[in-house]
Amino acid sequence: MEIVYRVFKKILIVIYKLSNYQLYRKKVILYGIPKLINRNYITIEENVRINDSVFIHGAGHVLIKENVTLSYGVSIISTGYNTNNWNENKINKQHINKKVTIGKNVWLCANVTVLPGVTIADDVIVAAGSVVTNDLLESGYIYGGVPAKKIKKIT
């Protein structure tokens, strides 16, 4: 039964990828079907791997550069409520959109959440379960935690 499930899943992925050719034409490798909102504002470069249960909200623009891996359950969110005048906005529900940029050769491990306005430098690993609230601008490091902070140099 497992083999039937795997074959069926591969067929679904191929159909999904073909129906979203503009987004995935640059050698993107899908291991599942991601949930994408505002896909017209999402740019994915070459050799990106996307696993199951990935969520990307592109309202503020999302750029994923080449050779990035998005592991199971990664969420990239480029929009959020405006909290500057919360007494009024809790009724109006205005959003602020901010661009998210994921650098080259980045690995976002399982269940990482990247929030609006964040830039992640090239050659970075973000540990599983981390929440990235601010820019991670130093290349060659592992970041982790809530909020994500520099842990150690990648050797």
C-alpha positions in Angstrom: 0.0 0.0 0.0 2.9 2.3 0.7 4.2 2.0 -2.8 0.8 3.0 -4.2 0.7 6.1 -2.0 4.2 7.2 -3.1 3.4 6.7 -6.8 0.1 8.7 -6.4 1.9 11.5 -4.5 4.6 11.7 -7.3 1.9 12.0 -9.9 0.1 14.8 -7.9 3.4 16.6 -7.6 4.2 16.4 -11.3 0.7 17.7 -12.2 1.0 20.5 -9.6 4.4 21.5 -10.9 3.2 21.6 -14.5 0.2 23.7 -13.6 2.5 26.2 -11.8 5.3 26.2 -14.5 6.0 29.9 -14.2 7.0 29.5 -10.5 8.8 26.2 -10.7 10.6 26.4 -14.2 14.0 26.8 -12.7 14.8 23.3 -11.6 12.8 23.4 -8.3 12.6 20.0 -6.7 9.3 19.3 -4.9 8.9 16.6 -2.3 5.4 17.7 -1.4 2.9 20.3 -2.5 3.5 23.6 -0.7 0.7 26.0 0.2 1.3 29.4 -1.6 -0.6 32.6 -1.1 -0.1 35.5 -3.4 2.2 33.4 -5.6 2.7 36.3 -8.1 4.9 37.9 -5.4 7.0 34.8 -4.8 10.3 34.3 -6.7 12.1 31.0 -6.5 15.5 30.6 -8.1 17.3 27.5 -9.3 17.9 24.2 -7.4 15.5 24.9 -4.5 14.1 21.9 -2.6 10.7 22.2 -1.1 9.4 19.5 1.3 5.9 18.6 2.6 3.8 21.1 4.5 5.7 24.3 3.5 3.6 27.5 3.6 4.7 30.7 1.9 2.6 33.9 2.0 4.0 36.3 -0.7 1.9 39.5 -0.1 5.0 41.5 0.8 7.3 39.7 -1.8 9.4 36.6 -1.1 12.7 35.9 -2.8 14.2 32.5 -2.4 17.7 32.4 -3.9 19.4 29.4 -5.5 20.3 26.1 -3.7 17.9 26.6 -0.7 16.3 23.8 1.2 12.9 24.3 2.9 12.4 21.4 5.2 9.0 20.0 6.4 6.7 22.5 7.9 8.6 25.7 7.1 6.5 28.9 7.0 7.6 32.1 5.3 5.3 35.0 6.0 5.7 38.4 4.4 2.6 40.1 5.9 1.1 40.8 9.3 -1.3 43.0 11.2 -0.3 46.6 11.7 -0.1 47.1 15.5 1.0 50.7 15.5 -2.6 51.8 16.4 -4.0 48.6 17.7 -7.2 50.1 19.2 -8.3 51.0 15.7 -6.7 48.3 13.7 -8.1 45.4 15.8 -11.4 46.3 14.0 -9.9 47.5 10.5 -7.4 44.6 10.2 -4.9 46.5 8.1 -1.8 44.6 7.2 1.8 45.7 6.7 3.7 43.8 3.9 7.5 43.5 4.1 9.8 41.6 1.7 11.5 38.4 2.8 14.8 37.4 1.2 16.4 34.0 1.7 20.0 33.9 0.6 21.9 31.3 -1.5 22.7 27.9 0.1 20.4 28.3 3.1 18.8 25.4 4.9 15.7 26.1 6.9 15.2 23.0 9.0 11.9 21.5 10.0 9.2 23.9 11.3 11.2 27.1 11.0 9.0 30.3 10.8 10.4 33.4 9.0 8.5 36.6 9.7 7.9 39.7 7.5 10.9 41.9 6.6 13.6 39.3 7.3 16.7 38.9 5.2 18.8 35.7 5.7 22.4 35.8 4.4 24.0 33.2 2.1 25.3 29.9 3.6 23.2 29.9 6.8 21.5 27.0 8.6 18.4 27.8 10.7 17.8 25.1 13.4 14.5 23.2 13.6 11.6 25.0 15.3 13.3 28.4 15.2 11.4 31.7 14.7 13.3 34.2 12.6 12.1 37.7 13.7 15.2 39.8 12.6 17.8 39.7 9.8 20.4 36.9 10.0 23.2 38.8 8.2 26.4 36.8 9.0 27.1 34.0 6.5 28.5 30.7 7.6 26.6 30.3 10.9 23.9 28.1 12.4 21.1 30.1 14.0 18.5 28.8 16.3 15.9 29.5 19.0 12.9 31.8 19.5 13.9 34.3 18.4 16.7 32.9 16.3 20.2 33.9 17.4 23.7 32.9 16.2 24.7 29.6 17.7 28.0 28.5 16.1 30.1 28.7 13.0 29.5 26.1 10.3 32.6 23.9 10.0 
